[in-house]
Amino acid sequence: MILTLLLMMVQEYLEYQRQMALQRMQEQEMEMRRRLEQQKQEQQMRAMQYTYPQVGLAHRTPTHR
């Protein structure tokens, strides 16, 4: 009887540990996806800066008065 109860407690504990490990893995995966998306957006912004540089004073044509 005691051995059966102890075995059940160990099984419950191991199941709890498994659930916690799965939860941590899911959180890490979500964080990795968030970081990858952020990097992708940053790369797109950098690519746009090179493709479409901002027009500044150096790009204006001089006006004659």
Protein Blocks (a to p, Z undefined) as FASTA:
>chain_A
ZZmmmmmmmmmmmmmmmmmmmmmmmmmmmmmmmmmmmmmmmmmmmmmmmmmccddfklpc
cddZZ
